[in-house]
Amino acid sequence: MSSIVMHQKWRELLFLHWPVEAAQVQASLPPGLTVDCYEGQAWLGLVPFRMRAIRPRFLPVVPHLSYFLETNVRTYVRDGQGRPGVWFYSLDANRRIAVWAARRFFSLPYFAARMHCEISAEGWVDYRTARHATEQASRFRYRGQGAIRQAEEGSLEHFLVERYRLFVWKAQQQVLLTGEVEHQPYPVQDAERSDFDPALLALAGFPDALGAPAHSLYSRGVDVRVRQVEKA
């Protein structure tokens, strides 16, 4: 098993999901990955959240640099060994050094963005993002409602959120990489939304998935350990 290389805290996550055609997803994947479906249905996810206290192993948290916002567009896949995981189409963040480091050391498709987040006394998360070099700005306004629970194993909720492996395609070497994260199961709630924007799905190559999401969840967050990316 690969070694732990980083510690992170993921906070105030909104999981928005749209059903998409499995063939469309499969056509977008690199060699070695197969679309993972739930009861025959493929899913596309959009996840805005806050990254807190990011630090490499054995190093302390650095004020400002260790705290930023991130929004990812993702789908769900399996590799040739049948291992389930996440394939990221994009990850937007508002720290250029984080974008550079993720691209340089993890080969992840990060993009620099202008982002802002405020949390009201009533728990509403007002989250805004606009990728650099684009004019499109997106707003998400959400909060958790109802009882906190863990996703039941075998359920669609569990399929969508409890993913502990990611895959990366390193184009220059034509090699598939994989990495793992460790954390406790997500504490999830139903998501109450008053605003959302699926524009990042279009930038990822899915312009047809622009209606309201079919599935929404909120999580107050988890503490995460990240393992080294290695050849799949």
Steps between C-alpha positions, in 0.01 A plus 500: 500500500628848412597745772301793637618822334245761608234592755188698409165605647203512263217719626146609398470273197209511259461187285291567188447214254348459155425172318685473168529241226760236583626501140561875514706463817691200364598696191660766723718261702865407442619144431473269799182645651138388465198705600352384832119495499238469773219276380605569142520879541816712474528818708674836467583690818565865587647556848582845647664503844762659724854360536638569847834441678670343197853388579757250377591224743747616770443869416277751683197686372597825327265797546325604176667233283339209686146634462315533172184410308458218252230382261530176307316339210519122511363165401536144630715229350672165550849399390616177343514337845139594568591760763240780529607861501456856376600653169535879514423710194603819680588639841477879543684667789580856606866446601733506203773318692253221580405478133867485399589239764203275416588508130874459560503227764164322456424560128148612591301733267489805728400847376551838664176681587365803681296368791324628810308334783300634792300305759204669668387462860215282368748262337454612139817458295525772233764373260613670177755393241623622162782326317776730374487571126122451498220748562261243646447542876313237699319532830395228743293572807429202721483351847430167664156416629358208693670229698870426454562146382748276324423376150365147511726247329350394169298819462538765229622743768781263593590443134532875438686621810699215654788489254856454626701466179572740216648443157722728291610464138856621441483575129871551432590155633170342393458349846209473742572608858299443814492646850302432815349710778401393849224649713203407713169451313342831407239640739233593244170688500247596242609818321278806497588717198392847401752540218726280286671517161601201283716709262816310599343184357491664157868596531570133575331393177146432619289790369181293506503446878389854583169450679438458870703224666320172562680439829633738767681442829678717755783406736660710772825323409772251585870497593703334225834328451629488143721219374767532234392472137650193330463295185163326483 
